[in-house]
């Protein structure tokens, strides 16, 4: 019996404020950030993509990004907030996915740059749909979402173990 197909979605948080003296972890979304996150939620709902699990950084702006995406229609079975996604880089993203329940088929990670673009690059090694690759080559802006198809079980997720199916940017 073959493994079920899996998807890993990597979402960069939406546009956040820059306030002198405010801790980075506590930065909030701007009005545009909320609108852009709602647009990503609308896109996810329109595509019928409903993650089994959202793994979200504990930063305020990532939590607000997911909340606003839900206002736009995004749905998930469960959400986990992990501090490691805030500061742990690509290794933290990969570990979170590798440790996911093997029965889950769709994971969404809400995180930061440069981690989201680096994880996309490392996991796909340039493999995927031409249009998605061209879009991601232009950068990974706020509200950018990479949709990766993953080969094999989560526990064996490794460099080159995915292909980029879609790359979209939410703009509200």
N, C-alpha and C positions, 0 to 999 in steps of 0.2 A: 504494500500500500504506500502511495507517495505522500510526502509531507504536504499539508495544506499550504496554500500560498499565503505569504505574510506581507504586511506593509508596515513600514516605519516612516512616520511623518515627522519632519523636523521643522519646527516653527520658530522663527526669530520673533521676539516680543515686538510689539508695536511702538510707535514713536513716543518717547518719554521726555519728560521735562529735564532741564539742566538748571538746577538751583544751587547757587553758591552756598557751600556749607552743609548741604543736605547729603547724608550718607548715600552712596551709590545704591545700596541694597534697598533703600526706601524711596527711590525715585518713582514718581507716578506717571501714568500715561497722560498725554495731552489730549485735547478734544479730538484732534486728528487721529491720534493713536487709538482712541476708543472706536471711532468710525471705521478705521482700517481693520481693526480686529473684528468688528461686526461683519465687515465685508468678507473676511476669511471664513467666519462662521456660516455666512450665506453660501459661500462656495462649497464648503464641506457638506452642508445640507443638500445643496443642489446635486452634488455628485453621489449622494447616498453613502458617504464615508462616515462611519460612526465608530470611533476607536473603542476598543475593549478597555483600554487604560490610557489615561493622560498622565504623563510624568512631567511635573512642572517644577521649575526652579522656585525657590522660596522668595525670590525678590518680588517686591510689590508690583513692578511693571509686568512681570510674567503672569502673576496671579490675575492681574486686571486684564491682561490680554486674553486669557482663557475665559474669564467671566464675560467679557464683551463678545467674544466669539460665540459663547452660548446664547447671548442676547440675539445674535444674528442667526441662530438656528442650529449651531453645532451641538451635538450630543455625544456623550460617552457613558460607558457603563460604570467607570470608576475614575477617580482622580487621586494621585499621590503627589505630595509636595516634598521634594528632595533638595536639601541644601547643596548636595554635591553637584547638582546640575548648575548651580550658580557659579561655583568656582573650580569645578573639577575638570573642565575641558572635555576633549573628545573621549578620553578614557572613561570619564564618569557617564557619559551618554551611552557608550558601548556597554559598560558594565550594567547599567540600569536595564538596557534591552536584553542582555544575555541572561540576567537574573529573572526576567519576566516569566510568568506562568507559561509553560509550553503549550497550553491549550489556547492562549490568546492569539488572535490573528492580526490585529491592528493596534499598533502603539503610536501615540503622538507625544513627542517631547517638545515642551515649550521652554526655550532657552535663549542664549545670548550669542553674540558675535565676539570673537571669530570662531567659536566652537561649532555653530550650525553649519557654516560653509566648510570648515575643515572636516567635520564628520561626513558631510555629503561627499566631499572629494575623496576621502580615504575609503569610505565604504563602497563607492561606485567605481573608483579608478577610471572615471571618464566613460563608463558604460551607461547607455540609456537612450531614450528618445532624443532625436536630433534637436527638436524645438526646445525641449526641457533643458538639455545641455547648453544650448546657445543662451537661453534666458539666465541660467545660473552662472554662466561665464561672465555675465555683465555685472555680477555682484550679488550679495545676499542682503537686500535692504530690510528695513524694519517691515514687519508683517509679511516677510518672505516665507514661503512654505515649499519644502522639497518633499515629494512623495516618492519613496523608494520601495521597490519590490525586493524582498529579501529571499534568498535561496536558503532552504534548510531551516532547522530549528533555531530559536533565539539563542540558545546556549552556545551555538557554533558561529554566531555572527562575528565576522572578521573582515579585515581589509579586502576589498574587492568582492565581497559577498552580497552585493546589492546592485540594482540598476535604477537609474533615475527615470521614473515614469512621467512625472509632471513637475513643473516649477511655476508657482503662481505668486503674485504679490497682491495682497489685499489693499484696495484703495476705496475708501468710502466717501 
